[in-house]
Amino acid sequence: MLHTINKSPFENNAMETCIRFLQPGDPLLFIEDGVYAVQGGNRFSGLLENTMKNNPVYVLQPDLAARGISAVVEGVAQIDYDGFVELVEDHQVNSWL
């Protein structure tokens, strides 16, 4: 199952709740304001690094660019809209609001 996060973890606990329910191998995708979670060196970096031991983590690159974020946690894969579509085609989606 593909899990999407579109809210900033600095304003909402959706990311932390989602991570508790991830099954090994489930991809996690950050979009919209959710991309603030993957900005390098923030307080969520360790949680993401731990999550990536069992789950692939993606971020939508156009949303990073729109927010001026250039440095992301190492190991987070940046994807474009085509990559987003591929993930959605390959997985059932659970959006965390």
N, CA, C and O atoms as a DFTB+ gen file, in Angstrom:
388 C
 N C O
     1  1       0.836      -1.171       0.000
     2  2       0.000       0.000       0.000
     3  2       0.887       1.242       0.000
     4  3       1.834       1.329       0.782
     5  1       0.586       2.196      -0.869
     6  2       1.286       3.475      -0.924
     7  2       0.638       4.429       0.070
     8  3      -0.574       4.643       0.039
     9  1       1.447       4.996       0.947
    10  2       0.959       5.959       1.930
    11  2       1.426       7.354       1.507
    12  3       2.614       7.567       1.262
    13  1       0.497       8.291       1.424
    14  2       0.854       9.663       1.056
    15  2       0.611      10.597       2.236
    16  3      -0.385      10.486       2.951
    17  1       1.549      11.516       2.416
    18  2       1.473      12.530       3.466
    19  2       1.507      13.891       2.784
    20  3       2.455      14.201       2.062
    21  1       0.474      14.709       3.010
    22  2       0.451      16.033       2.382
    23  2       0.445      17.189       3.384
    24  3       0.310      18.347       2.989
    25  1       0.588      16.891       4.652
    26  2       0.602      17.925       5.690
    27  2       1.974      18.008       6.336
    28  3       2.642      16.991       6.521
    29  1       2.389      19.209       6.675
    30  2       3.668      19.406       7.351
    31  2       3.668      18.709       8.708
    32  3       2.702      18.828       9.462
    33  1       4.735      17.984       9.028
    34  2       4.801      17.337      10.344
    35  2       4.976      18.349      11.473
    36  3       4.835      18.003      12.646
    37  1       5.281      19.591      11.126
    38  2       5.415      20.635      12.137
    39  2       4.051      21.178      12.566
    40  3       3.954      21.911      13.550
    41  1       2.994      20.817      11.823
    42  2       1.648      21.310      12.112
    43  2       0.647      20.197      12.360
    44  3      -0.484      20.472      12.760
    45  1       1.032      18.943      12.132
    46  2       0.081      17.846      12.104
    47  2       0.839      16.566      12.448
    48  3       2.028      16.466      12.145
    49  1       0.188      15.592      13.068
    50  2       0.874      14.348      13.437
    51  2       0.599      13.204      12.458
    52  3       0.831      12.044      12.798
    53  1       0.112      13.503      11.256
    54  2      -0.222      12.459      10.281
    55  2       0.978      11.579       9.953
    56  3       0.835      10.361       9.848
    57  1       2.156      12.174       9.791
    58  2       3.337      11.389       9.438
    59  2       3.671      10.382      10.536
    60  3       3.894       9.205      10.252
    61  1       3.707      10.827      11.757
    62  2       4.054       9.930      12.854
    63  2       3.009       8.826      13.021
    64  3       3.357       7.682      13.310
    65  1       1.739       9.162      12.841
    66  2       0.685       8.157      12.911
    67  2       0.835       7.157      11.773
    68  3       0.747       5.948      11.990
    69  1       1.058       7.651      10.574
    70  2       1.236       6.794       9.412
    71  2       2.369       5.809       9.621
    72  3       2.209       4.617       9.359
    73  1       3.502       6.283      10.085
    74  2       4.680       5.431      10.249
    75  2       4.402       4.285      11.221
    76  3       4.950       3.194      11.065
    77  1       3.565       4.521      12.211
    78  2       3.215       3.445      13.150
    79  2       2.461       2.318      12.460
    80  3       2.515       1.176      12.917
    81  1       1.750       2.618      11.355
    82  2       0.925       1.625      10.677
    83  2       1.565       1.055       9.404
    84  3       0.976       0.185       8.764
    85  1       2.753       1.526       9.029
    86  2       3.410       1.013       7.829
    87  2       3.731      -0.467       7.976
    88  3       4.164      -0.917       9.036
    89  1       3.516      -1.207       6.916
    90  2       3.959      -2.589       6.848
    91  2       5.300      -2.593       6.119
    92  3       5.526      -1.733       5.267
    93  1       6.191      -3.525       6.423
    94  2       7.475      -3.572       5.720
    95  2       7.259      -3.589       4.201
    96  3       6.455      -4.365       3.683
    97  1       7.981      -2.734       3.514
    98  2       7.881      -2.645       2.070
    99  2       6.893      -1.621       1.557
   100  3       6.949      -1.247       0.385
   101  1       5.980      -1.153       2.413
   102  2       5.026      -0.137       1.981
   103  2       5.773       1.149       1.643
   104  3       6.534       1.645       2.474
   105  1       5.576       1.706       0.438
   106  2       6.211       2.981       0.119
   107  2       5.495       4.143       0.795
   108  3       4.285       4.108       1.016
   109  1       6.268       5.166       1.117
   110  2       5.771       6.378       1.752
   111  2       6.143       7.543       0.842
   112  3       7.305       7.697       0.467
   113  1       5.151       8.368       0.485
   114  2       5.364       9.482      -0.430
   115  2       4.932      10.786       0.221
   116  3       3.811      10.900       0.718
   117  1       5.829      11.774       0.216
   118  2       5.541      13.098       0.743
   119  2       5.232      14.038      -0.409
   120  3       5.998      14.142      -1.366
   121  1       4.086      14.729      -0.302
   122  2       3.647      15.674      -1.318
   123  2       3.176      16.954      -0.636
   124  3       3.028      16.997       0.585
   125  1       2.945      17.989      -1.428
   126  2       2.444      19.275      -0.931
   127  2       3.271      19.717       0.278
   128  3       4.499      19.654       0.223
   129  1       2.635      20.164       1.370
   130  2       3.384      20.615       2.552
   131  2       4.042      19.470       3.327
   132  3       4.855      19.715       4.218
   133  1       3.699      18.240       2.998
   134  2       4.347      17.092       3.623
   135  2       5.839      17.040       3.338
   136  3       6.596      16.413       4.079
   137  1       6.270      17.707       2.247
   138  2       7.693      17.664       1.876
   139  2       8.590      18.292       2.935
   140  3       9.790      18.021       2.951
   141  1       8.047      19.116       3.812
   142  2       8.872      19.695       4.880
   143  2       9.468      18.611       5.781
   144  3      10.489      18.843       6.429
   145  1       8.848      17.442       5.826
   146  2       9.350      16.344       6.659
   147  2      10.701      15.832       6.189
   148  3      11.502      15.366       6.999
   149  1      10.966      15.912       4.883
   150  2      12.195      15.320       4.351
   151  2      13.333      16.312       4.224
   152  3      14.413      15.956       3.755
   153  1      13.109      17.551       4.634
   154  2      14.177      18.545       4.577
   155  2      15.307      18.098       5.489
   156  3      15.083      17.777       6.656
   157  1      16.512      18.077       4.960
   158  2      17.661      17.580       5.696
   159  2      17.911      18.328       6.994
   160  3      17.793      19.552       7.055
   161  1      18.260      17.573       8.035
   162  2      18.670      18.160       9.298
   163  2      17.560      18.626      10.214
   164  3      17.834      19.319      11.194
   165  1      16.321      18.271       9.934
   166  2      15.268      18.692      10.859
   167  2      15.030      17.600      11.905
   168  3      15.668      16.548      11.870
   169  1      14.131      17.856      12.809
   170  2      13.937      16.915      13.925
   171  2      13.313      15.583      13.509
   172  3      13.257      14.655      14.315
   173  1      12.843      15.475      12.261
   174  2      12.242      14.236      11.786
   175  2      13.225      13.375      10.994
   176  3      12.873      12.274      10.570
   177  1      14.433      13.854      10.793
   178  2      15.424      13.130       9.993
   179  2      15.694      11.727      10.529
   180  3      15.734      10.769       9.758
   181  1      15.876      11.600      11.818
   182  2      16.151      10.295      12.419
   183  2      14.993       9.326      12.243
   184  3      15.206       8.144      11.971
   185  1      13.787       9.809      12.394
   186  2      12.601       8.970      12.209
   187  2      12.533       8.470      10.769
   188  3      12.222       7.303      10.529
   189  1      12.822       9.349       9.813
   190  2      12.806       8.941       8.409
   191  2      13.923       7.946       8.102
   192  3      13.703       6.969       7.386
   193  1      15.104       8.187       8.633
   194  2      16.212       7.266       8.406
   195  2      15.873       5.875       8.940
   196  3      16.189       4.870       8.304
   197  1      15.243       5.818      10.081
   198  2      14.824       4.546      10.652
   199  2      13.742       3.893       9.795
   200  3      13.762       2.680       9.584
   201  1      12.806       4.690       9.306
   202  2      11.728       4.177       8.463
   203  2      12.282       3.577       7.176
   204  3      11.779       2.562       6.695
   205  1      13.317       4.202       6.618
   206  2      13.881       3.735       5.352
   207  2      14.601       2.394       5.471
   208  3      14.995       1.820       4.455
   209  1      14.777       1.888       6.677
   210  2      15.367       0.561       6.842
   211  2      14.438      -0.522       6.302
   212  3      14.900      -1.578       5.867
   213  1      13.118      -0.262       6.328
   214  2      12.125      -1.254       5.904
   215  2      11.175      -0.767       4.815
   216  3      10.423      -1.559       4.248
   217  1      11.206       0.541       4.519
   218  2      10.240       1.108       3.582
   219  2      10.903       2.127       2.667
   220  3      11.710       2.939       3.120
   221  1      10.564       2.086       1.375
   222  2      11.075       3.137       0.490
   223  2      10.345       4.450       0.778
   224  3       9.136       4.462       1.011
   225  1      11.089       5.545       0.757
   226  2      10.517       6.865       1.018
   227  2      10.767       7.747      -0.196
   228  3      11.891       7.846      -0.688
   229  1       9.702       8.385      -0.670
   230  2       9.757       9.239      -1.848
   231  2       9.259      10.636      -1.503
   232  3       8.519      10.834      -0.538
   233  1       9.684      11.599      -2.318
   234  2       9.183      12.959      -2.200
   235  2       8.954      13.491      -3.608
   236  3       9.736      13.215      -4.518
   237  1       7.887      14.249      -3.784
   238  2       7.578      14.831      -5.084
   239  2       8.450      16.060      -5.301
   240  3       8.288      17.074      -4.621
   241  1       9.375      15.964      -6.252
   242  2      10.368      17.010      -6.485
   243  2       9.749      18.364      -6.819
   244  3      10.239      19.373      -6.312
   245  1       8.696      18.451      -7.646
   246  2       8.112      19.768      -7.911
   247  2       7.594      20.467      -6.640
   248  3       7.612      21.695      -6.553
   249  1       7.138      19.682      -5.665
   250  2       6.687      20.285      -4.408
   251  2       7.869      20.769      -3.579
   252  3       7.759      21.777      -2.881
   253  1       9.001      20.064      -3.646
   254  2      10.220      20.563      -2.993
   255  2      10.627      21.899      -3.608
   256  3      10.904      22.864      -2.895
   257  1      10.660      21.942      -4.929
   258  2      11.083      23.154      -5.636
   259  2      10.155      24.321      -5.320
   260  3      10.614      25.449      -5.146
   261  1       8.865      24.059      -5.247
   262  2       7.898      25.122      -4.969
   263  2       8.089      25.726      -3.587
   264  3       7.687      26.863      -3.338
   265  1       8.708      24.958      -2.682
   266  2       8.916      25.427      -1.317
   267  2      10.374      25.801      -1.056
   268  3      10.739      26.121       0.075
   269  1      11.193      25.764      -2.078
   270  2      12.587      26.177      -1.950
   271  2      13.449      25.213      -1.163
   272  3      14.464      25.619      -0.596
   273  1      13.072      23.952      -1.114
   274  2      13.836      22.956      -0.366
   275  2      14.782      22.245      -1.332
   276  3      14.349      21.670      -2.331
   277  1      16.075      22.292      -1.023
   278  2      17.045      21.645      -1.904
   279  2      17.769      20.478      -1.225
   280  3      18.184      19.539      -1.904
   281  1      17.925      20.521       0.083
   282  2      18.620      19.456       0.815
   283  2      17.589      18.546       1.483
   284  3      16.763      18.999       2.274
   285  1      17.652      17.258       1.151
   286  2      16.724      16.296       1.740
   287  2      17.503      15.218       2.482
   288  3      18.700      15.035       2.264
   289  1      16.806      14.513       3.358
   290  2      17.393      13.412       4.110
   291  2      17.962      12.404       3.117
   292  3      17.298      12.026       2.152
   293  1      19.198      11.972       3.363
   294  2      19.847      11.011       2.475
   295  2      19.035       9.727       2.386
   296  3      18.605       9.173       3.398
   297  1      18.836       9.266       1.160
   298  2      18.083       8.036       0.933
   299  2      16.657       8.268       0.485
   300  3      16.005       7.341       0.004
   301  1      16.155       9.488       0.633
   302  2      14.808       9.808       0.160
   303  2      14.891      10.021      -1.347
   304  3      15.679      10.840      -1.822
   305  1      14.079       9.287      -2.095
   306  2      14.097       9.363      -3.551
   307  2      13.185      10.493      -4.027
   308  3      12.014      10.564      -3.655
   309  1      13.739      11.360      -4.845
   310  2      12.957      12.449      -5.423
   311  2      12.348      11.955      -6.737
   312  3      13.052      11.424      -7.596
   313  1      11.035      12.136      -6.880
   314  2      10.354      11.695      -8.091
   315  2       9.598      12.865      -8.714
   316  3       9.283      13.851      -8.047
   317  1       9.316      12.731     -10.006
   318  2       8.532      13.731     -10.717
   319  2       7.083      13.236     -10.814
   320  3       6.720      12.226     -10.211
   321  1       6.268      13.958     -11.577
   322  2       4.859      13.566     -11.686
   323  2       4.687      12.196     -12.335
   324  3       3.780      11.450     -11.967
   325  1       5.542      11.858     -13.292
   326  2       5.456      10.533     -13.910
   327  2       5.732       9.437     -12.879
   328  3       5.061       8.405     -12.868
   329  1       6.715       9.665     -12.019
   330  2       7.008       8.705     -10.960
   331  2       5.856       8.573      -9.976
   332  3       5.562       7.483      -9.485
   333  1       5.210       9.700      -9.695
   334  2       4.037       9.700      -8.813
   335  2       2.938       8.827      -9.423
   336  3       2.338       8.002      -8.734
   337  1       2.684       9.015     -10.707
   338  2       1.650       8.231     -11.389
   339  2       1.999       6.744     -11.347
   340  3       1.123       5.912     -11.111
   341  1       3.261       6.403     -11.570
   342  2       3.677       5.002     -11.523
   343  2       3.424       4.385     -10.148
   344  3       2.942       3.256     -10.049
   345  1       3.748       5.126      -9.091
   346  2       3.489       4.604      -7.740
   347  2       2.002       4.364      -7.517
   348  3       1.611       3.342      -6.954
   349  1       1.180       5.299      -7.957
   350  2      -0.274       5.167      -7.778
   351  2      -0.812       3.994      -8.593
   352  3      -1.710       3.281      -8.142
   353  1      -0.266       3.794      -9.790
   354  2      -0.708       2.666     -10.618
   355  2      -0.319       1.323     -10.012
   356  3      -1.024       0.331     -10.192
   357  1       0.797       1.290      -9.298
   358  2       1.323       0.039      -8.756
   359  2       0.810      -0.319      -7.365
   360  3       0.997      -1.448      -6.910
   361  1       0.164       0.633      -6.682
   362  2      -0.241       0.392      -5.294
   363  2      -1.635       0.935      -5.009
   364  3      -2.090       1.893      -5.635
   365  1      -2.290       0.308      -4.061
   366  2      -3.473       0.909      -3.474
   367  2      -2.986       2.087      -2.647
   368  3      -1.912       2.007      -2.051
   369  1      -3.748       3.187      -2.591
   370  2      -3.289       4.409      -1.937
   371  2      -4.062       4.679      -0.652
   372  3      -5.287       4.561      -0.601
   373  1      -3.317       5.042       0.377
   374  2      -3.902       5.505       1.635
   375  2      -3.356       6.901       1.879
   376  3      -2.159       7.072       2.112
   377  1      -4.226       7.898       1.827
   378  2      -3.819       9.288       2.063
   379  2      -4.045       9.658       3.516
   380  3      -5.152       9.524       4.038
   381  1      -2.980      10.127       4.170
   382  2      -3.066      10.528       5.574
   383  2      -3.286      12.029       5.618
   384  3      -2.466      12.795       5.111
   385  1      -4.372      12.448       6.213
   386  2      -4.739      13.862       6.250
   387  2      -4.535      14.459       7.623
   388  3      -4.797      15.644       7.826
